[in-house]
Amino acid sequence: MQLVDRALRDYGLYAVPDAGDIDLTDLEQHYDARGGCFELIEAGGEVVGVVGWRPAGDGVIELKKLYLASSARGHGLGRRAIERVIDAARAAGARAIVLETATRLTEANALYRRLGFVPVQGAAAASFQTLTDQCDLAYRLDLA
């Protein structure tokens, strides 16, 4: 939770454990038990980030978490983490990946677009039709 909160505070945001970040309070319940995965990202022997994804139903995967410490950004760790999620989604037979984010997370938004994610609203956003308090964007990557 602390790493996520620190990463968000770099952009004037913060973790909300009783709402949008409730998944961090019980990783087993929110990821493993739902057929997803929550991974710690390490570099140089220390944890510098997290990535979490889970099925959202109807062949869609949610990329629920991707946060890196400021010192770990810009080194390809986020891109490689998303590529692992894309590979896992394809292996699971998913047809799309969706995520929600905030406009002010500029580096993350640029990364999502470089990897082929497109901004969406409504039904195309699947489980992110209604965004959480600090998020104002939803993205989708169709895998077909």
Backbone bond lengths (Angstrom), bond angles and torsions (degrees), N, CA, C in turn:
res aa  C-N    CA-C-N  psi(-1)  N-CA   C-N-CA  omega(-1)  CA-C   N-CA-C  phi
1 M - - - 1.454 - - 1.524 110.46 -
2 Q 1.346 117.06 -39.15 1.459 120.25 -177.24 1.524 111.73 -64.49
3 L 1.341 117.45 -41.19 1.460 120.02 179.51 1.529 110.35 -62.84
4 V 1.317 117.02 -44.04 1.468 121.13 178.78 1.526 110.09 -61.80
5 D 1.317 117.34 -46.06 1.458 120.86 -179.66 1.530 111.22 -61.79
6 R 1.331 116.87 -44.16 1.483 119.45 179.23 1.522 111.15 -63.03
7 A 1.339 116.87 -42.46 1.466 120.65 179.53 1.529 110.26 -62.36
8 L 1.319 117.21 -42.42 1.468 120.59 179.27 1.524 111.58 -67.08
9 R 1.312 117.18 -39.37 1.476 120.59 -178.52 1.523 112.05 -64.27
10 D 1.326 117.61 -24.47 1.468 120.47 174.09 1.525 111.10 -58.99
11 Y 1.324 116.60 -20.93 1.469 122.27 -177.20 1.531 112.36 -116.23
12 G 1.322 116.78 14.24 1.458 120.25 178.80 1.512 113.92 78.75
13 L 1.329 117.35 16.89 1.463 122.95 177.57 1.522 108.04 -113.55
14 Y 1.335 117.48 -177.33 1.458 120.89 -179.33 1.520 109.41 -158.26
15 A 1.324 116.25 156.82 1.462 121.38 177.36 1.528 109.20 -69.72
16 V 1.335 115.26 144.05 1.467 121.90 179.97 1.534 107.18 -125.51
17 P 1.348 116.94 86.44 1.465 120.22 -172.97 1.527 115.13 -65.79
18 D 1.317 118.58 -17.62 1.464 119.25 179.64 1.530 112.02 -99.45
19 A 1.319 117.79 8.72 1.469 120.89 178.83 1.532 109.24 -142.46
20 G 1.313 117.96 -105.41 1.458 122.42 -173.81 1.520 115.25 -62.33
21 D 1.313 118.10 -21.24 1.461 121.42 179.94 1.519 112.84 -113.02
22 I 1.330 116.29 21.27 1.466 120.03 179.94 1.528 111.01 -61.12
23 D 1.327 116.88 -26.07 1.458 120.15 179.30 1.523 112.20 -60.20
24 L 1.326 117.59 -25.53 1.465 120.73 -179.94 1.523 112.95 -74.63
25 T 1.319 117.67 -11.71 1.464 121.16 -179.48 1.527 112.51 -82.03
26 D 1.346 117.63 -18.63 1.459 121.92 178.72 1.527 108.27 -155.31
27 L 1.320 116.00 85.99 1.465 121.18 -175.94 1.524 111.79 -61.67
28 E 1.320 117.53 -38.90 1.462 121.16 179.62 1.531 110.40 -58.64
29 Q 1.309 116.67 -50.68 1.468 121.33 -177.72 1.527 112.17 -64.78
30 H 1.305 117.35 -41.39 1.468 120.75 -172.79 1.524 114.53 -89.19
31 Y 1.317 118.00 -15.63 1.472 120.46 -179.46 1.519 111.89 -123.81
32 D 1.318 118.02 -70.79 1.462 120.87 -174.30 1.528 112.41 -57.50
33 A 1.324 117.76 -48.04 1.468 121.36 -177.49 1.527 111.97 -65.83
34 R 1.310 117.47 -19.12 1.471 121.41 179.14 1.529 112.05 -98.82
35 G 1.327 116.77 5.22 1.457 119.84 179.21 1.518 113.48 84.65
36 G 1.319 116.86 18.16 1.458 121.05 179.60 1.511 111.98 -105.01
37 C 1.312 115.04 -159.67 1.457 120.91 -177.29 1.525 109.34 -151.77
38 F 1.311 116.22 139.07 1.465 121.97 172.73 1.517 105.82 -123.98
39 E 1.317 116.38 122.12 1.454 122.00 -172.24 1.524 111.17 -122.24
40 L 1.304 116.10 137.15 1.459 121.50 170.61 1.526 107.41 -86.50
41 I 1.318 116.48 135.16 1.457 121.83 178.95 1.528 107.27 -100.95
42 E 1.319 115.75 123.65 1.460 120.74 -177.37 1.524 111.14 -114.19
43 A 1.314 114.76 148.23 1.464 122.22 173.00 1.517 107.04 -149.53
44 G 1.308 116.73 134.08 1.455 120.19 179.41 1.511 113.78 59.28
45 G 1.344 117.14 29.53 1.455 120.62 177.70 1.516 115.15 81.16
46 E 1.328 117.89 5.76 1.471 119.15 177.82 1.526 110.55 -127.95
47 V 1.325 115.71 153.59 1.463 121.36 177.85 1.525 107.82 -76.50
48 V 1.345 115.64 121.23 1.463 121.24 -177.64 1.523 112.74 -119.96
49 G 1.339 116.41 0.44 1.449 118.24 -179.91 1.505 112.52 -174.16
50 V 1.335 114.36 177.03 1.458 122.06 176.89 1.521 109.12 -141.86
51 V 1.321 115.19 151.62 1.461 121.77 170.57 1.523 106.65 -141.02
52 G 1.326 116.06 135.07 1.457 120.94 179.21 1.510 111.00 -139.73
53 W 1.325 116.11 137.45 1.461 121.24 177.49 1.526 108.73 -142.77
54 R 1.326 114.16 158.66 1.461 119.69 179.25 1.527 109.89 -160.43
55 P 1.339 117.07 155.15 1.455 120.25 175.68 1.526 110.91 -63.55
56 A 1.320 115.08 141.61 1.463 120.98 178.05 1.523 111.52 -111.94
57 G 1.331 116.99 -0.63 1.453 121.47 -178.22 1.519 111.28 97.58
58 D 1.318 115.68 158.08 1.462 123.27 176.20 1.530 112.26 56.39
59 G 1.345 116.92 35.24 1.458 120.62 176.31 1.521 115.21 75.37
60 V 1.322 116.61 17.69 1.466 121.46 -178.91 1.526 109.20 -113.38
61 I 1.320 115.05 138.60 1.465 122.82 176.19 1.527 108.05 -108.15
62 E 1.332 116.68 137.07 1.469 121.82 172.90 1.522 108.84 -94.11
63 L 1.316 117.29 125.18 1.461 121.21 165.79 1.516 103.61 -86.84
64 K 1.312 116.21 98.48 1.459 122.21 -168.76 1.518 112.59 -88.06
65 K 1.312 118.00 -33.22 1.463 121.09 -177.42 1.520 109.62 -140.90
66 L 1.318 116.38 136.23 1.455 123.66 165.87 1.519 106.61 -154.93
67 Y 1.312 115.12 105.32 1.465 120.78 -179.50 1.513 108.99 -136.86
68 L 1.328 115.04 139.44 1.454 121.51 176.90 1.518 109.70 -128.21
69 A 1.341 115.40 145.08 1.460 120.37 172.09 1.523 107.79 -62.19
70 S 1.325 117.21 150.50 1.467 120.61 -177.26 1.525 111.89 -55.26
71 S 1.325 117.84 -36.22 1.469 121.15 -179.38 1.526 112.94 -68.45
72 A 1.325 117.96 -17.80 1.464 122.38 -177.13 1.529 113.19 -97.84
73 R 1.313 117.43 -7.28 1.462 120.55 -177.80 1.528 110.77 -76.23
74 G 1.323 114.80 148.10 1.457 119.77 176.45 1.514 114.77 83.81
75 H 1.334 117.60 11.21 1.463 121.26 -178.85 1.530 112.16 -115.36
76 G 1.326 118.29 10.04 1.457 121.54 178.38 1.513 115.55 86.42
77 L 1.332 117.66 0.59 1.469 119.81 -178.64 1.528 111.47 -66.66
78 G 1.311 117.54 -41.24 1.461 120.87 178.83 1.516 111.69 -65.43
79 R 1.326 117.35 -43.59 1.464 121.52 178.46 1.523 110.12 -60.13
80 R 1.325 116.54 -46.64 1.467 119.28 179.82 1.527 111.83 -64.46
81 A 1.318 117.30 -36.22 1.471 120.47 177.54 1.529 110.55 -64.04
82 I 1.318 116.98 -45.10 1.470 119.75 179.17 1.523 110.19 -65.70
83 E 1.315 117.76 -39.18 1.466 119.87 177.70 1.522 110.94 -61.08
84 R 1.341 118.00 -36.01 1.477 120.56 175.60 1.526 110.57 -64.63
85 V 1.332 116.77 -40.01 1.465 120.51 178.24 1.530 109.93 -64.91
86 I 1.324 117.25 -43.60 1.471 121.05 178.65 1.524 109.90 -60.65
87 D 1.325 117.43 -45.31 1.469 120.72 178.60 1.528 111.23 -61.53
88 A 1.336 117.30 -42.93 1.469 120.84 179.41 1.523 110.98 -65.43
89 A 1.329 116.72 -40.05 1.469 120.95 178.91 1.525 110.54 -63.27
90 R 1.310 116.37 -44.62 1.470 119.79 178.03 1.522 110.96 -62.91
91 A 1.336 116.80 -43.86 1.466 120.71 179.70 1.527 111.40 -61.94
92 A 1.335 116.49 -30.84 1.464 121.33 179.09 1.525 111.94 -83.45
93 G 1.328 117.26 -2.89 1.460 120.71 179.48 1.518 113.78 80.77
94 A 1.322 117.35 17.20 1.474 120.35 179.54 1.523 109.91 -68.29
95 R 1.317 115.11 151.90 1.461 120.19 178.36 1.512 113.12 -100.78
96 A 1.350 117.27 -14.28 1.468 120.23 -178.87 1.518 110.61 -161.10
97 I 1.331 114.47 158.93 1.469 122.70 172.06 1.523 106.38 -123.19
98 V 1.332 116.11 134.43 1.463 121.08 176.22 1.525 109.08 -122.36
99 L 1.313 115.21 156.40 1.460 120.70 176.23 1.515 108.84 -154.01
100 E 1.323 115.34 161.81 1.458 120.93 171.76 1.512 108.08 -122.42
101 T 1.336 115.26 150.38 1.455 120.33 -178.56 1.525 109.02 -156.45
102 A 1.305 115.25 -179.39 1.462 121.45 178.26 1.526 109.28 -112.41
103 T 1.307 116.63 143.07 1.457 122.25 179.15 1.515 111.63 -53.50
104 R 1.330 116.50 -37.82 1.467 119.22 -175.48 1.520 114.25 -70.95
105 L 1.321 118.43 -9.47 1.465 121.24 174.72 1.535 107.87 -84.33
106 T 1.313 115.26 68.03 1.467 122.26 -168.25 1.522 113.35 -59.85
107 E 1.317 118.61 -43.39 1.457 120.42 -179.17 1.525 110.78 -65.03
108 A 1.316 116.93 -40.96 1.467 120.82 179.05 1.526 110.38 -63.86
109 N 1.326 116.95 -44.27 1.460 120.00 179.44 1.523 111.26 -61.00
110 A 1.322 116.89 -42.11 1.463 120.38 178.32 1.529 110.66 -62.96
111 L 1.322 116.73 -40.65 1.460 120.86 178.73 1.523 111.06 -63.50
112 Y 1.320 117.05 -47.17 1.469 119.88 179.88 1.524 110.51 -57.37
113 R 1.306 116.61 -44.55 1.475 119.91 -179.16 1.529 111.05 -65.67
114 R 1.330 117.43 -41.01 1.474 119.87 178.43 1.529 111.36 -60.98
115 L 1.325 116.53 -32.13 1.463 120.67 -179.61 1.530 113.08 -86.17
116 G 1.334 117.24 2.41 1.461 120.62 174.36 1.516 115.85 100.73
117 F 1.325 118.37 0.47 1.461 120.61 176.14 1.526 108.70 -69.98
118 V 1.326 116.10 142.91 1.466 120.99 178.08 1.529 109.46 -123.73
119 P 1.334 117.06 144.85 1.469 120.04 177.03 1.530 110.25 -63.24
120 V 1.325 116.33 138.39 1.465 121.86 180.00 1.518 110.34 -139.84
121 Q 1.326 114.23 163.36 1.468 121.74 173.91 1.516 108.07 -139.62
122 G 1.314 115.62 169.34 1.456 121.19 175.20 1.512 113.03 62.21
123 A 1.332 116.16 -143.38 1.463 121.68 -174.79 1.519 112.97 -59.00
124 A 1.327 118.70 -30.60 1.464 121.35 179.66 1.528 111.59 -64.41
125 A 1.334 117.11 -23.77 1.462 121.39 178.82 1.523 112.13 -82.01
126 A 1.330 117.25 -4.09 1.463 123.54 177.67 1.530 110.58 51.66
127 S 1.333 117.20 -120.03 1.463 120.75 -176.32 1.525 113.05 -68.76
128 F 1.329 117.79 -8.48 1.467 120.90 178.90 1.531 112.09 -106.72
129 Q 1.339 116.66 27.69 1.471 120.11 173.32 1.522 110.25 -59.36
130 T 1.320 115.27 -38.73 1.463 121.67 174.70 1.521 106.78 -107.30
131 L 1.324 116.37 116.42 1.456 121.64 -176.08 1.523 110.99 -83.72
132 T 1.333 116.33 155.58 1.461 120.36 176.22 1.528 109.39 -76.19
133 D 1.316 116.19 171.11 1.468 122.28 -171.03 1.520 115.25 -52.09
134 Q 1.312 118.39 -44.11 1.464 120.67 -173.86 1.523 113.48 -94.22
135 C 1.304 117.44 -2.32 1.463 121.16 -177.73 1.524 110.37 -103.41
136 D 1.323 115.63 138.13 1.460 119.87 179.93 1.524 112.64 -128.28
137 L 1.330 117.52 7.89 1.460 121.85 179.96 1.528 110.51 -137.52
138 A 1.325 115.26 144.57 1.460 121.08 169.67 1.525 106.74 -123.77
139 Y 1.327 115.87 143.99 1.458 122.60 177.53 1.513 108.99 -125.05
140 R 1.349 114.28 157.46 1.467 120.95 178.27 1.525 108.16 -141.37
141 L 1.313 114.34 141.14 1.464 121.65 171.68 1.513 106.54 -122.89
142 D 1.331 116.68 113.02 1.461 120.28 175.07 1.519 108.86 -80.32
143 L 1.326 116.72 133.04 1.443 121.49 -173.82 1.527 113.14 -97.78
144 A 1.297 119.03 -8.42 1.470 121.89 -177.66 1.507 111.70 -72.40
